[in-house]
Structure formats: structure tokens, C-alpha cells
Amino acid sequence: MRIKNNVEFGVIIPVYNQKDLLREALLSLEIQSKKDFITIVVDDNSDEDIQELCQDFSERINIIYIRHKENKGPGLARQTGLDFAYKNKIKYITFLDSDDLFLPMAVEKMYETITTNKVPIATSALLYAGGEYTSGRVMSTWVFGKVYDVKFLFKNHIYFPKELVFNEDVFFSAAVDFHYQKDKSLIKTPFYYKRENQDSLINTKPKKDCTVTEGTFLQAVCLIIDYADQYNLKLENIDIINLLLLYNSYQILLLQEWEELPYYEEKLKSIFKRKDVLKKMEDYSIWKFIPEYIKPYEFVTQDKVVSNTGEFMLVFKETFAEWLEKFGIKITLEK
């Protein structure tokens, strides 16, 4: 399969098995109102015959099939698609998970918005299963539901790191935010149908084995700091450290006695000593959302914190305030 013509817009789909769901995703691309785009399917070494499915669609949509020789995870599958887009001079890309769908006007709305507004990124709300619209914006760390300028990504060294099997989107989105802080929610019509898939990679991990998901989040934060140092970027420009999520991950890993935690604890100590991080923490605006967020947990008033992580309960060893104090940070929730 080859690119049929010079197209400016690409849809990157990372896939690992689940051929039937991918078929539905491709069907949603076949009925797009704008036809002039390319679909880049990156097969992350599936056991199922994904190439055969792509071949079936090759007469109906402009589609390219790329296969990894070994399983590398969704982040590197997306990166393979990005590299292909850049090499083939595709100007704009968006990501579609293989178990999700685009509404018929998706590609048209994304292309129209990013070219008319001349911005490097634009986002929209999602449409969830059950037909309910989200009330707010796409979550800042998600990479789907967004359209990107390919040259902007490569010019600013924005990529999916090979170190992360999970939470690769946390790093990617933070790297984007370093270089573009303006309002991104320019697409007013929801176009992305996010489906609940119990067989997805994240949902098939054992519920009580959190070291992969939580460990990679902690790792992602540290990689973000390294990225900032490498390219001399100021952390105060963006809200990259969601301290509550970081605290949550740290406490779960502490309970799991994760062997790599001491290394990342030292990394966190160095992070919390940075002047730009301290300056960010002195800004009341990053704390003002906490009271609403912590209602189920009562982080500050309880001696120990109870967190509901789905099917089981965890009693954290440190309160949120105790955890921050360990790194030399004291907070006041009231201005």
C-alpha cells in the first residue's frame, strides 16, 4: 500500500489485536465528509492479521499499514506513525485509538480549524459511549481528540519516549504545553467517540499490580523535568506536575514496595528544590482546585488517607501534607 496522492492530513491509529474494533474505527473513517486524508495504521506486532483488514479497506480509503517486528507499546506505535507523516510531508495529524470512532465531520472540522486559525494544535470535547457529551475540554494529557501541526512537533523535539509503556501521553502533552500555552479548545463541535473497552491494554493489567501504571507516571514526570533541562525550558510556564496524581502514584508504589522507588524519590527531591518549581507552588492558583478534588480523601485533616482505586481500598502511609513536607514543601489551602 502506497500513498495515493499528496495529502496534508493524516490519522494515526496504533493497534494491537482487537481486529473487529479496528474494523469499526476504519468504517468511521470511510464515511468522513472530507475524503482527502491518509490513515496510518501502526500494528504493534499483533497476533491477529491486521494487514489483511487494512488491505480490505485499501480500495475504499487512503491507508498505509506499518508493522512493528516486536511489541513496543502504544506510544512508540504512535511515534512510528509520526515519523512516517514527517518523512512524507504530511502537514497535520491526529490520533485515533483503534477501539474508538470518529464522527463523520471529524477530519473536516480538525483540518478547517487548524488551517484557518493557523495554530500548532487544536482540541475539542469528546462524545462518550451512550451518546453523552462531555461538559468540558479534552483532558490535557490525552493525545486523542486533538489535531497537531507535524512541523511544530518535530521542530520542538516533541515525541513519545521509548522508556514509557504507559503514561507516554503525559510526557507528550507536557512537551506540547512547554511550547504552546494559548487556549487550544478551538473546535466547538465534539467529533471523537470514546468507547469503554474492558480488553484494552490499560484495563487488562491486574488491578492490584499498579507498579507499571503508577511507576510509569512517576517516570514520566521525571522525564518531563529532564526534557525541560535539556532544552532550557521553564517549568513555571505550564501545569505539568499534577501533585495530587503524583502523590497518589507515589503512595501506591510505597505500599507495593516498588524497588525503583528510592531512585525516583531522589529525583523528586531534586525537582522540589528547583526555583521554577518552588515559584509555581507559591502560586495560589495551582492549589485552589484541591478542596473540590479531595472531598473523597480529606488529605489534610485525616491522619491516614483512604483511596478508592476501583476494586480495592488502600490506606496510604502518609497524608498529602506529610508527603509534601518530606520534600520540604509546606502548603496553605486558604489564601
C-alpha positions in Angstrom: 0.0 0.0 0.0 1.3 3.4 -1.0 0.1 7.0 -0.6 -2.3 7.6 -3.4 -1.8 11.3 -3.7 -0.2 14.2 -1.9 -2.3 14.6 1.2 -1.9 17.2 4.0 -3.8 15.4 6.8 -3.1 12.0 8.5 -4.9 9.9 11.0 -2.6 7.7 13.1 -4.0 4.5 14.6 -1.8 2.4 16.9 -3.3 -1.1 17.2 -2.6 -4.4 19.0 -5.0 -7.1 18.1 -8.8 -6.4 18.5 -9.3 -6.6 14.8 -13.1 -6.3 15.0 -12.9 -3.0 16.9 -10.3 -1.7 14.4 -12.7 -2.5 11.5 -15.3 -0.3 13.1 -12.8 2.5 13.6 -11.8 2.3 9.9 -15.5 2.3 8.9 -15.9 5.6 10.8 -13.1 6.9 8.6 -14.7 5.7 5.4 -17.7 7.9 6.0 -15.8 11.1 6.7 -17.2 14.2 4.9 -13.6 15.2 4.0 -12.0 12.4 1.9 -8.6 13.9 1.3 -6.6 12.3 4.1 -4.4 9.3 4.8 -4.9 6.7 7.5 -1.7 5.3 9.0 -2.2 2.0 10.8 0.7 1.0 13.0 0.5 -2.6 14.0 2.4 -3.2 17.3 3.2 -6.8 16.4 -0.4 -8.2 16.7 -1.2 -11.9 16.7 -4.2 -11.2 14.5 -3.9 -10.4 10.8 -4.3 -6.6 10.8 -2.6 -6.3 7.4 -5.4 -8.3 5.8 -8.0 -5.9 7.2 -6.1 -2.9 6.0 -5.8 -4.4 2.6 -9.6 -4.9 2.5 -10.0 -1.2 3.2 -7.3 0.0 0.7 -9.8 0.3 -2.2 -12.1 2.5 -0.1 -9.8 4.8 1.9 -6.2 6.0 1.6 -4.5 3.7 4.0 -0.9 2.8 4.9 0.0 -0.3 7.0 3.2 -0.4 9.1 4.1 -3.4 11.3 6.5 -3.4 14.3 8.7 -6.5 14.4 8.2 -6.6 18.2 5.7 -5.2 20.6 6.8 -1.7 21.7 3.6 -0.2 23.3 1.1 2.4 22.0 3.5 5.4 22.5 6.2 4.1 20.1 3.5 2.9 17.7 2.2 6.5 17.6 5.8 7.7 17.1 6.3 5.4 14.2 3.2 7.0 12.6 4.5 10.4 13.3 7.9 9.6 11.8 6.1 8.4 8.7 4.0 11.5 8.5 7.0 13.8 8.8 9.0 11.9 6.2 6.1 12.0 3.7 5.5 15.7 4.3 2.0 15.3 5.8 1.3 18.6 7.5 -1.3 17.8 10.1 -2.0 14.6 12.1 -4.5 13.4 14.7 -4.6 10.2 16.7 -7.4 7.7 16.8 -7.3 4.8 19.2 -8.2 1.5 17.5 -11.2 0.9 19.7 -12.7 4.4 19.3 -14.5 6.2 16.5 -14.6 9.5 14.6 -17.9 11.2 13.9 -18.5 11.9 10.2 -17.3 15.6 10.3 -14.2 14.9 12.4 -11.4 15.3 9.8 -13.2 18.2 8.1 -13.6 20.1 11.5 -10.0 19.4 12.5 -8.5 20.4 9.2 -10.6 23.5 8.9 -9.8 24.7 12.5 -6.0 24.2 12.4 -5.6 25.8 9.0 -8.0 28.7 9.5 -6.6 29.6 12.9 -3.0 28.9 11.9 -2.3 27.3 15.3 0.0 24.3 16.0 -2.7 22.4 18.0 -6.4 22.4 18.4 -8.7 20.3 20.7 -12.3 19.5 21.1 -14.7 17.9 23.5 -15.4 14.1 23.2 -18.6 12.2 22.7 -18.7 9.3 25.1 -20.4 5.9 24.7 -24.1 6.3 25.5 -24.4 9.5 23.5 -23.5 11.9 26.3 -21.4 14.9 25.5 -18.6 15.9 27.9 -19.2 19.1 29.7 -15.6 20.4 29.5 -12.5 20.2 27.4 -10.5 17.1 26.4 -8.2 16.2 29.3 -4.9 18.0 28.9 -2.8 14.8 29.0 -4.8 12.9 26.4 -3.4 12.9 22.9 -6.6 11.9 21.1 -9.3 14.4 20.4 -6.6 16.8 19.1 -5.0 17.8 15.9 -1.3 18.7 15.6 1.0 20.5 13.2 3.6 18.0 12.3 6.4 20.5 11.8 5.7 22.1 15.2 6.2 18.7 16.8 9.5 17.9 15.2 10.8 21.5 15.4 10.4 21.4 19.2 11.5 17.8 19.7 8.1 16.6 20.9 7.9 12.8 20.8 6.8 9.7 22.6 9.6 8.4 24.8 10.7 4.8 24.4 11.0 4.4 28.2 7.3 4.6 28.8 4.9 1.8 28.1 2.1 3.6 29.9 1.6 7.4 30.5 3.5 8.2 27.4 0.8 10.8 26.6 1.6 12.6 29.9 5.1 13.3 28.6 4.0 14.1 25.1 1.3 16.6 26.2 3.6 18.3 28.7 6.2 18.8 25.9 3.5 20.4 23.8 2.5 22.7 26.6 6.0 23.8 27.1 5.9 25.3 23.6 2.3 26.5 23.3 0.4 27.9 26.2 -2.5 29.6 24.4 -6.1 28.2 24.5 -6.3 25.1 22.5 -10.0 24.3 22.7 -10.9 25.8 19.3 -13.1 23.0 17.9 -16.5 23.7 19.3 -18.2 20.5 17.9 -17.4 17.2 19.6 -16.0 14.7 17.0 -14.4 11.9 18.9 -16.4 8.9 20.2 -14.5 7.4 23.2 -15.6 3.9 23.9 -15.2 1.9 27.0 -13.1 -1.2 26.2 -12.5 -3.7 29.0 -10.0 -5.5 26.9 -7.8 -2.5 26.3 -4.1 -2.6 27.4 -4.7 -0.5 30.5 -7.8 -2.4 31.6 -6.2 -5.9 31.2 -3.4 -5.2 33.7 -4.0 -6.9 37.1 -6.0 -4.4 39.3 -3.7 -4.8 42.3 -0.4 -4.7 40.3 -0.1 -0.9 40.0 3.7 -0.8 39.6 3.5 -0.5 35.8 0.9 2.2 35.6 1.8 4.2 38.6 5.6 3.7 38.1 5.5 5.0 34.6 3.6 8.1 35.7 6.3 8.9 38.2 8.9 8.1 35.5 7.0 10.4 33.1 7.2 13.3 35.5 10.9 12.9 35.9 11.4 12.6 32.1 9.5 15.9 31.7 11.9 17.6 34.1 14.9 16.2 32.2 13.3 17.4 28.9 13.0 20.9 30.4 16.6 20.9 31.5 17.8 19.6 28.1 16.0 22.4 26.1 16.3 25.1 28.8 12.6 25.4 29.3 10.8 27.0 32.3 8.5 24.8 34.3 6.6 27.8 35.6 5.0 28.2 32.2 2.8 25.1 32.5 1.0 22.9 35.0 2.9 19.8 34.3 3.1 18.5 37.8 -0.3 17.4 39.0 0.8 17.0 42.5 -2.3 15.0 43.6 -1.8 12.4 40.9 1.9 12.3 41.7 1.2 11.9 45.4 -1.3 9.1 44.6 1.2 7.2 42.4 3.9 7.6 45.0 1.8 6.3 47.8 0.6 3.2 45.9 4.2 2.4 44.9 5.2 2.8 48.5 2.6 0.3 49.6 3.7 -2.0 46.8 7.4 -1.7 48.0 8.4 -0.9 44.4 12.2 -1.5 44.3 12.8 1.5 42.0 11.1 4.0 44.3 14.2 5.1 46.2 15.8 6.2 42.8 12.7 8.3 41.9 12.5 9.7 45.4 15.9 11.2 44.9 14.7 12.6 41.6 11.7 14.1 43.3 13.9 15.7 45.9 15.9 17.5 43.2 12.7 18.6 41.4 11.2 20.1 44.6 14.4 22.2 45.1 14.2 23.9 41.7 13.5 27.6 41.9 10.9 27.4 39.0 9.0 24.6 40.7 9.0 26.4 44.0 7.8 29.6 42.3 5.0 27.6 40.7 4.0 26.1 44.1 3.8 29.6 45.6 1.1 30.5 43.1 -2.2 30.0 44.9 -4.0 29.2 41.6 -2.4 25.7 41.4 -3.9 24.9 44.8 -7.3 26.4 44.5 -8.8 23.3 42.9 -7.7 21.0 45.7 -10.6 21.3 48.1 -13.1 20.1 45.4 -10.8 17.4 44.3 -10.0 15.9 47.7 -13.5 15.6 49.1 -13.4 11.8 48.9 -10.0 11.7 50.6 -9.7 14.5 53.1 -6.0 14.7 52.5 -5.1 17.3 55.1 -7.4 16.5 58.0 -7.0 12.7 58.3 -4.1 11.1 59.8 -4.1 8.4 57.1 -5.6 8.6 53.7 -8.0 6.1 52.2 -8.1 6.0 48.5 -10.6 4.0 46.4 -8.7 2.7 43.3 -11.6 0.7 41.9 -12.0 -2.8 43.3 -9.9 -2.5 46.4 -9.1 0.0 49.1 -5.6 1.4 50.0 -4.6 3.1 53.2 -1.8 5.4 52.4 1.1 5.7 54.7 1.4 9.5 54.5 -1.1 12.2 54.2 -0.7 14.7 51.4 0.7 17.3 53.7 3.1 14.8 55.3 4.3 13.8 51.8 5.0 17.3 50.7 6.8 18.2 54.0 9.1 15.2 53.4 10.3 17.1 50.3 10.4 20.4 52.2 7.2 21.9 50.9 4.5 23.4 53.2 1.2 24.5 51.8 -1.8 26.5 52.9 -5.1 25.7 51.2 -6.6 29.0 52.2 -5.3 32.2 50.7 
